[in-house]
Amino acid sequence: MKKLVKWFAAFAVVGALAGCARTAPIEQIHSTVSTGHTAEQVKTAIVKAGQKREWIMTDAGPGVLKGRLQARDHSVEVRIPYSATGYSINYESSLNLKASDGKIHKNYNRWVRNLDHDIQMNLSAGAAL
C-alpha cells in the first residue's frame, strides 16, 4: 500500500510540473503560396483570416500588414510581410504572455497557427480571388 501511495505522489508531482509548462518557443510562420495568386489576393486572404479570428489588421507599408489580437487581458502584435509567393507571421510584442528569452505563453503559438491555417484555407478555397 505504501508503494502505491509513493507512486501516486510521484505521478501527481510530475503532472503538476507538466501543467506549469505554459511557455514554449516562439513559432515563426513562413508559408509559401501556390502560383496563380497576386500579392493583393494574398493580402485579402490574410485580412479575411484575421477578421475571422478577431485580429485587427492594418497596413504597415507596401507588402506588410500588422496584426493585433486582444484576448482578455492578453494582447499580441505580429508583423506579416507578404507577396505573391508567400508570407510570414513574425512576433513583434505582447502584453501578459510571459515573453522572454525566445519563449512565450503557448496560446500565442496556437493563435498564429490558427491564423496561418485560415489564410491557407482562404487561398485554397479561392476566397481571396
C-alpha positions as CSV (number, residue, x, y, z in Angstrom):
1,M,0.0,0.0,0.0
2,K,2.9,2.4,0.8
3,K,4.4,1.8,-2.6
4,L,1.1,2.7,-4.2
5,V,0.9,6.0,-2.3
6,K,4.5,6.8,-3.3
7,W,3.8,6.1,-6.9
8,F,0.7,8.2,-6.8
9,A,2.5,11.0,-5.2
10,A,5.3,10.9,-7.8
11,F,2.8,11.0,-10.6
12,A,1.0,13.9,-9.0
13,V,4.2,15.9,-8.8
14,V,5.2,15.1,-12.4
15,G,1.7,16.0,-13.6
16,A,1.7,19.3,-11.6
17,L,5.1,20.2,-13.1
18,A,4.0,19.4,-16.6
19,G,0.9,21.6,-16.1
20,C,3.1,24.5,-15.2
21,A,4.9,24.5,-18.5
22,R,2.8,27.2,-20.1
23,T,5.6,28.7,-22.2
24,A,7.0,27.4,-25.4
25,P,9.5,28.7,-28.0
26,I,8.0,31.5,-30.2
27,E,7.0,30.0,-33.5
28,Q,7.9,31.8,-36.7
29,I,5.5,31.1,-39.5
30,H,6.8,31.1,-43.1
31,S,4.3,29.9,-45.7
32,T,4.6,29.7,-49.4
33,V,1.7,30.5,-51.7
34,S,0.8,28.4,-54.7
35,T,1.3,30.0,-58.1
36,G,-1.6,31.9,-59.6
37,H,-2.1,34.4,-56.8
38,T,-1.3,38.1,-56.7
39,A,0.1,39.9,-53.7
40,E,-3.3,41.7,-53.4
41,Q,-5.1,38.3,-53.2
42,V,-2.6,37.1,-50.5
43,K,-3.3,40.4,-48.6
44,T,-7.0,39.8,-48.9
45,A,-6.7,36.3,-47.6
46,I,-4.7,37.5,-44.6
47,V,-7.2,40.2,-43.8
48,K,-10.2,37.9,-44.1
49,A,-8.5,35.3,-41.9
50,G,-7.7,38.0,-39.4
51,Q,-11.2,39.2,-39.3
52,K,-12.5,35.6,-38.7
53,R,-10.1,35.2,-35.7
54,E,-10.8,38.7,-34.4
55,W,-7.3,40.1,-35.3
56,I,-7.1,43.8,-36.1
57,M,-5.1,44.0,-39.4
58,T,-3.6,47.3,-40.5
59,D,-1.4,48.3,-43.4
60,A,2.2,48.9,-42.4
61,G,3.7,49.8,-45.8
62,P,3.9,48.1,-49.1
63,G,3.7,44.3,-48.7
64,V,3.4,44.4,-44.9
65,L,0.5,44.1,-42.6
66,K,0.4,44.4,-38.8
67,G,-1.9,42.2,-36.8
68,R,-3.1,42.8,-33.3
69,L,-5.1,40.3,-31.1
70,Q,-6.6,41.2,-27.8
71,A,-7.7,38.2,-25.7
72,R,-9.0,39.1,-22.2
73,D,-6.0,40.8,-20.5
74,H,-3.5,39.5,-23.1
75,S,-2.5,41.1,-26.3
76,V,0.0,40.4,-29.1
77,E,1.2,42.2,-32.1
78,V,2.7,40.5,-35.2
79,R,4.2,41.7,-38.5
80,I,3.1,40.0,-41.6
81,P,5.2,40.6,-44.7
82,Y,3.5,39.1,-47.8
83,S,4.0,38.8,-51.5
84,A,2.5,36.7,-54.4
85,T,4.8,33.8,-53.4
86,G,4.5,33.7,-49.6
87,Y,4.0,35.4,-46.3
88,S,5.4,35.2,-42.8
89,I,3.9,35.8,-39.4
90,N,6.6,37.3,-37.1
91,Y,6.2,38.1,-33.4
92,E,6.7,41.8,-32.5
93,S,5.4,42.3,-29.0
94,S,2.9,41.2,-26.4
95,L,1.4,42.0,-23.1
96,N,0.8,39.4,-20.3
97,L,2.1,36.5,-22.3
98,K,5.3,35.8,-20.4
99,A,7.5,36.5,-23.4
100,S,11.2,36.3,-22.6
101,D,14.3,34.6,-24.0
102,G,12.6,33.5,-27.2
103,K,9.7,31.9,-25.3
104,I,6.1,32.9,-24.9
105,H,2.8,31.6,-23.5
106,K,1.7,28.6,-25.6
107,N,-1.5,30.3,-26.5
108,Y,0.4,32.6,-28.8
109,N,1.6,29.7,-31.0
110,R,-2.0,28.4,-31.2
111,W,-3.3,31.8,-32.2
112,V,-0.7,32.2,-35.0
113,R,-1.1,28.6,-36.2
114,N,-4.9,29.2,-36.4
115,L,-4.4,32.4,-38.3
116,D,-2.0,30.6,-40.7
117,H,-4.4,27.8,-41.2
118,D,-7.3,30.2,-42.1
119,I,-5.1,32.1,-44.5
120,Q,-4.2,28.9,-46.3
121,M,-7.9,27.9,-46.4
122,N,-8.8,31.2,-47.9
123,L,-6.1,30.9,-50.6
124,S,-7.0,27.3,-51.4
125,A,-10.8,27.9,-51.4
126,G,-10.4,30.9,-53.7
127,A,-11.8,33.3,-51.1
128,A,-9.1,35.8,-51.9
129,L,-9.6,35.6,-55.7
